[in-house]
Amino acid sequence: MNTPQWISRGVARLLPAGGLEKNESLALVESAHNAIKSGVDAAKLDPEASPRARSTQDRLKATLSQKDEALSPRVLRRTLQELQAIIDPRVSEVEGGRRAKAIAAWYGGATAARRRDLWLLMSEQFVADAQKVKAAQAQFASAVGTPDEAVAEVTYRRATVSPRRRILQRFSVYPGGIQFLVDMRADMQLALKQDKRLMALDVEMEYMFSTWFDVGFLDLRRISWDSPASLIEKLIKYEAVHDIKSWADVKNRLDSDRRCYGFFHPRLAGVPLIFVEVALVDAMASNITPLLDELAADADLTRATTAIFYSISNTQAGLRGVSFGDSLIKRVVESLKEEFPKLKIFATLSPIPGFRPWLGKNIAGLLEALDYKERAALGRAVGFEPPGATHFLTAVESNLQLPEKSAVRQMLMRCAAHYLGQALVDGKPIDSVARFHLGNGARIERINWAGDPSPKGQKQSYGLMVNYLYDLNRLDKHRAQLAQGKIPVSGAVQQLFIGESG
């Protein structure tokens, strides 16, 4: 039997009982034969035909594993039963917590692929009953405006609660369970970008955490040099803005003219969820180097008028999407004003982490937006007229040597002002740090040249830093502006905008 005959027989077995028309059948056989003959994979011929990962529902019914499936169908079924046992209505909450702890112990020793299978089970197999939700929704819709509306709403809300939520609640019962869930969600983040099937579990966890970690349940504590060494070690580990290089470095950040505060949750003892480092000075800081200088003399607190928030770090990646930075800053401001009544200015000295890569992609358009005189001056400065993107980017590599009146330096500042004050994505500032502070009601006050001359500062933003000002009387006004798609900026920053006078 030759290859075409073998293919023809195989295809015939897959055809409907009535078969296909002769021409259709021959075309199908010929197509398959040509694919084999040319060595082309069928999935490459038709990307839509490429096999997708099986759902857990399909895998639970199967006998054998397929490629990239860590748990066999038999083990997957057993794991599902163990998860279901956690929320068995016949067992107490304490027993459910004990069973959840056993799952957590298994998870601790599991490979990344096996952990992913557990996430998929929790995401796909513990959903709300679709028929009950549909019926309750219809009942609620028909009851709106009647005396039965409240009861119908309660019924609908209860119908939409998934068993997945009850599983998460059982993990919270035993000591260490909440930390386990937070760590598990952190583990999920990379896989979530590649597998949207995990989204249901991720969103459920974010909802639960938003309740469990509501700021009303958090304690604000000052962290000082007298705090336990284990807590100070956490600062060293989780500092995300300016790396702490030594014990002398961390001591400087906790000195008498400094303050450090963190939010703590009673179930995550000894670990701040977020912490902020503050320098008490007599003017708005423009450079991070003096603040990090371990040998610098302590500031005179009797002359301090300004509190500079120079580092804010989240410690729990699993709490992504849970917002408590706004409340942290408000609480810290209240605490500082109580301790130091002379403080009038509350501002940050912040990095601009996304500026350099953004500029590399957008500089050509910014150069085109310059008027003739501006472009000519910049061309003379870089030695090529009209200046192109490559000429400018090459020139700013030596940014620390540029004189104050250099056209290259002025252009870089204007580009930073555009990035911070005008570049939006989905109506929000494109820079992550800007989104945080502006979302809390701050405004962009000043852009600082060579604010961070370190290699990290150069890599992020050519050394530029920015002050966000927290004007306590205008926080709501600034939020309202931002909601309308207008970024709050000072007059000095607005003058730097490309296309504006200045």
N, C-alpha and C positions, 0 to 999 in steps of 0.2 A: 504493500500500500504506500503510494507516494504522499508527499506532504499535503498537496491540495485535497487528495481524497480523505486523508486523516482529518483535516480541518473541516471538510464538508460534512463528514459524519458527526464530528463534535458539535458543529453549529446546528445540524438537523435535530440533535437531541434537545437543544435549548429552545427550538421554535415552538410556537403554539401548535395545537393538534392539527389545525387546518393548514399549517405551513404558510409560507410566503409565496408571492408570485415568483415565477422562475427567475426573472431578471433581478428582482430584489435579493433573492437567495444567492445568485451568482455574484452580485455586487458585494454582498456581505462577506462571502468566502474570499473573493479576490482582495478585498480591503485587508482582511485579517492576514492573508498569505503574504501580501506585500509588506505588511508591517513586520512580520517575522523575518522575511527575506532581507529587508533592509536593516534589521537589527534595531528598529525604533520601538521604544516602549509605547504601549497603547495609551498610557496615561499622558505621554508627551504629545501624542496626536490630538488628544482631546483633554485639556486640563480639567474640564468639568467632570470627566470620568475618573479622575484620580481618587483612590479610596480615601475616605475620611476616617478619622479616629472613631472607633465604636463608642457608642454611649454606654454608660454603666448598665442601663437596662438591657441592651443587647449582650453585653459581656456576662451578666448574671444568668442569662439563659443558655450561654454557650458551654462547650465542653473543653475547648482548648484555648490557650492564649494566642494572641497575635503579637507581631513585632511591636516593641515599645510599650507593652502592657506588663507592668511589674508584678501585679498580683494575678494569679491564675483564677479562672472563674470559681473554682471551689473555695479558695481562700477569700475571694471577694465576697462570696455569699456568706461565709462565716463572719467576716468583718462587718457586713451589713447587719447580721443578726446581733452582733455585739453592740453596735450603735443603737439598734432598735431597743435592746434591753435596757439602755440607759434611761429611756423615757417610757418604759413599760408602766402603764397606769397602776399595776398591782404592786409596784415597789415604792418605798418611801423616797423622799428627796435625798436623804442621807445615803441610802443604798444606791440610788442613781448616781450620786456624786462619787461613791466608791468605784462604781463601774466605769465612770468617766475617767477617774484617775488611772485605772488599769489601761485604758486606751492611750492616755497620755504617756504612760510608761513604755508601751509598745512603740509609740511615735518617736520617743527619744532615741531608740535604737534602730529606727527604720531608715532605709536609704531615701534619697530625695524622690526617686520614682515611686516608691511605696507610699510615701507621704502624699504625693500627688494623687494617688488612687483614693486615699482616704478623703482628701478634699473633694474629689469628684463625687464620691458617694454622698457626702454631706450636702453637696450642692445640688445634685440631681435626684436623690432618692427621698428627700425630706421636704417636699413642696406642699403647699396648701392644696386641698382638694378642689380641683378646677370646677367641678359641677356644683359643689356647695357654694363656692365663691360666686359663680354665675347666678345661682338661684337667689342668694342673699343680696346680690347687687340689684337684681330685678325687683326684689321685694322692697329694698330701700328706695329705689327710684320711684316706685309707685306710691310709696308712703310719704314722700316729701310733701310738706304742707298739711299733713293730717296729724291727728293725735298719736298715730302709731309711728311717727317718724323717728323718735328717740330710740324706741325698741328696735326698729328695723336697722338703725345705724349701728347699734351695739352688736346685733346679729351679724351684720356685714363685717364689722371690724374683727370679730372673733373668727369668722370664716377665713379671713385673709392671713391669720397668724399661722405660720408654717411650723411643722414639727421641728424644723431646723433650729428655730429660736429656742424651743424647749431643750434641745440638746445643749446649746450654748449655755443656757441657764444652769444646767446640771454640772457643767464643767466649773462653774463659778462657785460651787458648793464647797469643794475641798480647798484647804490652804495651798496656795500656789496655782490654783486653777485659772484665775484671771490672768496671771503672768504667762501661763502656758498659752492661753488663747491669743494674747497680744503678740507673743513670739511666733505663734503659728501664722497669724495674719501677716507678720513681717516676712516669714518664709515664703508666703504665697505671692508676693508682689511681682517677682520676675515672671513666674509661671502665668500670672493673670494677664500679662501683656500678650502672651502667646496663645492662651486658651480662654476664650470668653465664657466657656461653660462654668468657670469658677466665679463669675461675676455675682451670681445670686448669693453665694456664701459670703463673698467679700462685702457686699452691700449690707447683708444681714448683720455681719459683725460690726460694720461701721455704725449701723443704727444702734446696736446694743451698747457699743462703747460710748456713743454720744450720750446715752442715758447713764451708764455706770460712771463715766468720767465727767459728768456735769460739774461745772466749777463750784456749784454749791456743796459738793462732796469733797472738794480739794482743800488742803491746808497750805497757806503761804508761809514759808519758813525762810529765815535768813540763814545763809550758809557762811560760816566764818572759819578763820584759822583754828578756832577752838572746837569746831565740829569733829565728829569721829573721822578717823583716817579713812575708813571704808567709804564714807560719803565723799570726802575730798578726792579719793581715787576715782569715784564716778564722774566728777567734774573733768578730770584729766582724760578719762576714757571717752566721754561723750561731747566734749568741746568740739564744735563743728565749724566755727568761723575762724578763730585764730588758735592754732594748735598750741597746747601747753607743753613746753619743752622740758621742764624740770620742776622740782619741788620749790625752788626759789621763784620760778615763774608763777606758780599757782599762789605762793605766799604773797607776791606782789599784788595779785588780783583780789586778794582777800584782806589787804592792809587797811589801816585806819581810815584812809581817804577813799576807800572803795566799799561797795556793797554788792552782795550776790544773793539773789532770792530764787527760790524754786517752788513749784507746785508739787505737792505730794499727795498720793492717794493712800488711804489706810490699808488697802489690800496689796500694795506694792511698796512695802516698808523699805526705807533706806535708799530708794531710787527716785530722784526728782523726774517728773514727767517732762518738764521743761524748766530751764533756768536762764536767768539774765544776769549779766555782769554790768556794773554801773561804776563810772568814775565821777567823782564830785570835784568840779573845777570852777574857775572864775570866768570862763568864756566858752563858746561853742568850739569844740575840738575839730581840727581840720586834718590831723595826721595821727595815725594809729601808733607810730613808733614811740613817741613819748609815753603813751599810756601803757605800753608793754615793756618799757625800760625798767628792768629790775633794780637798777642803781639810782633811779630818779628819786629825789626827795619827796616825801609825802606832801600833798597839797594842804594849804591852810584852810581848814574847814570853816573858819570864821568868815572867810572871804568867798566861800563857794556860793555861786548863784545859779549854777548850771549842772544838771545831771545828764551825763552822756551814757546812753545805752549802747555799749560797743560790741556786745556779743549776746545773741539769743540762740539757744540750742535746744532742739527737741531730742529726747533720748530714746523714744520708743517708735521705731518705724511702723510698728503694727497699729499705731494710733493715727495714721495718716487720714486726714479728712475730719478728725475730731479737733475742733478749734477751742483753744483756751489761751492763746497768745494775747488776745485783746484784753481779756480779764486779768492776765498776769501783769501787763503793763499798767493798767488802771490801779490794781491793788498795790503795786510797787510805788507808783506815784503818790498814792495816799499815804503809804508808810513813810516815804522820804519826806513829804511835806510836814508830816507830824514830827519827825525827828529834826528836820532842818527847815524851819519856817522861812528862811531867806531864799530858798530855792525858787526861782521864777521860770527858768527855761528847762524844758524836758525835750531832749533830742537824741537822735542816734548818730553814730558814725558807722556807716554801713558799707559793705562791699557791693559791687555791681557784678555779680557772678556770670551773667550771660552776655555781657557787653562785647567782649572781644570776638567770640564766634559770630555773634549777630552782625557786627560791623564788617567782618570779612565777606558776608553774604550780601550786604546792603549798601556798601560804600559807593558803588557805581551810581546808584540812584540818588544818593545824597549829593554827590559831586555835580550831577546834572541839575540839581535844584539850586545851585549857587548862581548868583548873577554874574555878569561878565567881569566886573571889577574883582569880585571875590575869587573867581576862578583864576583870573590872571595873577593875582597876588599869591595864591596858593601854588600856581605853576612856577612862579619865580622861586618860591621857597623850596620846592622839591626838585627844581632843575629841569622841568619838562612842561611845555605848554602845548595843548591843554593837559592838565594833570589827569592821569588815569588811575584806576583803582590800585594797580600794582605800585605805581610811583608813590602814592600816599601811604599805603600800608608799609612799604619799605622805609619811608621816612619816619613813621611813628615807632619803628622798632627802637630808635634811639631817643625815646620820648623824655627820659630823665635829663638829657643834655640840652633839651630845647629851651631857648630863652623865653621869657614871659610874653614878649610881643611877637613871637614866631607865628606865622600864619598857619603852620602845621599844628602847633599847640592849640591855637584858637579853634581850628576846625575840629580837632579831636574833642574838645570840650563841647562844641556845638553838637557833634554827633552823639555824645553821651546824653546831652539834654534832650535830643530827639528820641533817643532810645528810652529814656526814663519817662519823659513827659508827653510823648506823642504816639509811641508805638503801642498798639493795642492788638490783642487777639481775643476774639469773641467778647469785645467790649471791656476787657480787663488788661491791666499793664502786662507787658510781655515778660518783664523781669520778676523772678520768683520772690526776691526780697522786697521789691517794690509792691507787689501784690499784697504781701503780708502787712506792711506798715500802712500803706494807703488804705487797705481794707479796714484797718483799725482807726482810721480818721486822721492820720498824719498828712502832712504835705511835703513836697520836695522843696527843701529850703536852700541848699547850696551844694554845688559839685566842687570837689576838692582835688586840685592837681597834686599828683604824687602823694596822695593820702596813704597809700600802702605800697611802698617801693619794693616789697619783698618779691621773691620769685612767684609766689602764689598770686599776689596782687597784680603783677605784670601779666600773668597767664590769664587771669580773669578779666581784667579791665584796663590794661596798660597803666596800672597803679592808681587809677581814679577811685575815689570814694565819694559817698554822698551823705549829707545830713538830712534826715527826715525829722521835721519839727512836730511835736505833739502840743498843739495849742489847745489847752483844755476847754476853752470857750468855743472852739470851732470844729470839734471832732465830728459832730453830727452834720454840720454844713459840708464838711469835706466828703463825708460818706455819701451825702446826697449828690454832690457833684460827680463823684466817681460812678454812682449808679446811672447817671445820665451820659456816661462815656467821656467825661471831661476830667482829666487828671489834675488835682490841685497842685499848683506850683507857685513859688514866690516870683516876684517881679524880676529878680536877678536871673533866675533860671529861664523865665520866659524870654528874656532878651537874647538868650543864647540860641533860641529855636532858629533853625534854618528857614529862611524866608521871612523872619521877623527883623525888625530894626535892631541894631546893636551889632 
